[in-house]
Amino acid sequence: MKQREDDLIGIRKARFASFVLLIVCFAGLFVILVLSDAGAKAYISGVITLAILVLCWWIYYRRLLFSEAAFFDALTTDMLAVYNWRLMLETAVRQIEDGIIVVGENSEVLLVNETAKALLAIVEEDLDEGRYDEHAEGFSDKLTREAILAGGEEGRPPERIEQGGRHYRIGYVELAQEKGRRRGAVAVITDVTEYTNVENMQKAFVANVSHELRTPLTSVKSYAETLMAGAGEDPEMLQKFLTVIVDAADHMTDMVEANLSWSQLDQTTYIEPEESDITELVSRSMSRLDALASKKSLTVNRMFPDKRCPVDMDERLIEQVISNVLGNAIKYTEEKGRIDVDIIPSQNCVQIVISDNGVGIPEEDISQVFDRYFRGEKSRNRAVEGTGLGLAISKKIVDLHGGSIGVESRLGRGTTVTITLPVSKLRGASGIE
């Protein structure tokens, strides 16, 4: 644009000079025709000379006109390019997921994208009628025109607010200055709810893991020190202490494996399932947990169909889901309690329903049971070991299989977990029931 300005100034100077030359020419003609008393020959020579000068001026002036036309053509092209660029930029800004608010140097609202309009509950008519601040204050006083300009001018760091149960980060950026003059400021509103939730869960997980690891590590250390002090000479005491150490090591191993399992699944987007009988897999998983159920004198009932229930699945992963859910049922059901495991086939899917009459889950916690690192405070006995990853891993696995998993529970009455998986695509083919 600076080059265009210089070109326009040059054209205007040249036009001015050409008109000065034209005036001089006509002044000369006046002198020759009126004031001069020279002879006819000199008079004719002067007129011819003047005519030549006027012709040269006309040629020069036409060239100036062509240059000026070319300049305005180029300027029009540049302005059209700028307009198209601005249009594309505004379209991109309006559709961006973050809220964008642009305030000019005179406190005029230049732009509010669609995301910001939705957050502030504002429409274009409100902006036209000057009701922006009224809506902005209803969301946060950090988004008024004065606050945005002040935030940009001061270089204020991003601020966090909570509104309607969600968390937002508000950042301020000052628009580029020209010759020391402030041009305005931009406010950027980012929804950081998911990040905040994950951050809080990770903090809770670190605290939980620290607690969970401290207990077995303390046990290992204290029992090992006792053995070193001579308790190992008693065979019965030695066996007891070694059992405690092995149990503590197993618990720490489980925690490490759960985190590794989640890390691997979190990066998995596709599996290669094979047709297998879900009834056989559930029976196998239950057999492996029989000892734990018997240890608490639990009654485990099963209701399985007589025929095969073919499901396209990764057997290792689905068995992990069944073990996680059934293991939770055993953990959180009191001694001599009851657990029911049902397999209910239908035309397009098969349901594995695992119910218990254990401690149950508070209603406010049910929506979070599949979150990473979540462990309920009220419903679950904190003495029961766990990482808060079991159900999160289970949901991830079921989702990868195109199924669903849900929880119903009443505090003090028990919990029901329903796993739904699509039946095998090969069902009905030759040799497959």
Rosetta blueprint (number, residue, H / E / L):
1 M L
2 K H
3 Q H
4 R H
5 E H
6 D H
7 D H
8 L H
9 I H
10 G H
11 I H
12 R H
13 K H
14 A H
15 R H
16 F H
17 A H
18 S H
19 F H
20 V H
21 L H
22 L H
23 I H
24 V H
25 C H
26 F H
27 A H
28 G H
29 L H
30 F H
31 V H
32 I H
33 L H
34 V H
35 L H
36 S L
37 D L
38 A L
39 G L
40 A H
41 K H
42 A H
43 Y H
44 I H
45 S H
46 G H
47 V H
48 I H
49 T H
50 L H
51 A H
52 I H
53 L H
54 V H
55 L H
56 C H
57 W H
58 W H
59 I H
60 Y H
61 Y H
62 R H
63 R H
64 L H
65 L H
66 F H
67 S H
68 E H
69 A H
70 A H
71 F H
72 F H
73 D H
74 A H
75 L H
76 T H
77 T H
78 D H
79 M H
80 L H
81 A H
82 V H
83 Y H
84 N H
85 W H
86 R H
87 L H
88 M H
89 L H
90 E H
91 T H
92 A H
93 V H
94 R H
95 Q H
96 I L
97 E L
98 D L
99 G E
100 I E
101 I E
102 V E
103 V E
104 G E
105 E L
106 N L
107 S L
108 E L
109 V E
110 L E
111 L E
112 V E
113 N L
114 E H
115 T H
116 A H
117 K H
118 A H
119 L H
120 L H
121 A L
122 I L
123 V L
124 E H
125 E H
126 D H
127 L H
128 D H
129 E L
130 G L
131 R L
132 Y H
133 D H
134 E H
135 H H
136 A H
137 E H
138 G H
139 F H
140 S L
141 D H
142 K H
143 L H
144 T L
145 R H
146 E H
147 A H
148 I H
149 L H
150 A H
151 G H
152 G H
153 E H
154 E H
155 G L
156 R L
157 P L
158 P L
159 E E
160 R E
161 I E
162 E E
163 Q E
164 G L
165 G L
166 R E
167 H E
168 Y E
169 R E
170 I E
171 G E
172 Y E
173 V E
174 E E
175 L L
176 A L
177 Q L
178 E E
179 K L
180 G L
181 R E
182 R L
183 R L
184 G E
185 A E
186 V E
187 A E
188 V E
189 I E
190 T E
191 D E
192 V L
193 T H
194 E H
195 Y H
196 T H
197 N H
198 V H
199 E H
200 N H
201 M H
202 Q H
203 K H
204 A H
205 F H
206 V H
207 A H
208 N H
209 V H
210 S H
211 H H
212 E H
213 L H
214 R H
215 T H
216 P H
217 L H
218 T H
219 S H
220 V H
221 K H
222 S H
223 Y H
224 A H
225 E H
226 T H
227 L H
228 M H
229 A L
230 G L
231 A H
232 G H
233 E H
234 D L
235 P H
236 E H
237 M H
238 L H
239 Q H
240 K H
241 F H
242 L H
243 T H
244 V H
245 I H
246 V H
247 D H
248 A H
249 A H
250 D H
251 H H
252 M H
253 T H
254 D H
255 M H
256 V H
257 E H
258 A H
259 N H
260 L H
261 S H
262 W H
263 S H
264 Q H
265 L H
266 D H
267 Q L
268 T L
269 T L
270 Y L
271 I L
272 E L
273 P L
274 E E
275 E E
276 S E
277 D E
278 I H
279 T H
280 E H
281 L H
282 V H
283 S H
284 R H
285 S H
286 M H
287 S H
288 R H
289 L L
290 D H
291 A H
292 L H
293 A H
294 S H
295 K H
296 K L
297 S L
298 L L
299 T E
300 V E
301 N E
302 R E
303 M E
304 F L
305 P L
306 D L
307 K L
308 R L
309 C L
310 P E
311 V E
312 D E
313 M E
314 D L
315 E H
316 R H
317 L H
318 I H
319 E H
320 Q H
321 V H
322 I H
323 S H
324 N H
325 V H
326 L H
327 G H
328 N H
329 A H
330 I H
331 K H
332 Y L
333 T L
334 E L
335 E L
336 K L
337 G L
338 R E
339 I E
340 D E
341 V E
342 D E
343 I E
344 I E
345 P E
346 S L
347 Q L
348 N L
349 C E
350 V E
351 Q E
352 I E
353 V E
354 I E
355 S E
356 D E
357 N L
358 G L
359 V L
360 G L
361 I L
362 P L
363 E H
364 E H
365 D H
366 I H
367 S L
368 Q L
369 V L
370 F L
371 D L
372 R L
373 Y L
374 F L
375 R L
376 G L
377 E L
378 K L
379 S L
380 R L
381 N L
382 R L
383 A L
384 V L
385 E L
386 G L
387 T L
388 G L
389 L L
390 G H
391 L H
392 A H
393 I H
394 S H
395 K H
396 K H
397 I H
398 V H
399 D H
400 L H
401 H L
402 G L
403 G L
404 S E
405 I E
406 G E
407 V E
408 E E
409 S E
410 R E
411 L L
412 G L
413 R L
414 G E
415 T E
416 T E
417 V E
418 T E
419 I E
420 T E
421 L E
422 P E
423 V E
424 S L
425 K L
426 L L
427 R L
428 G L
429 A L
430 S L
431 G L
432 I L
433 E L
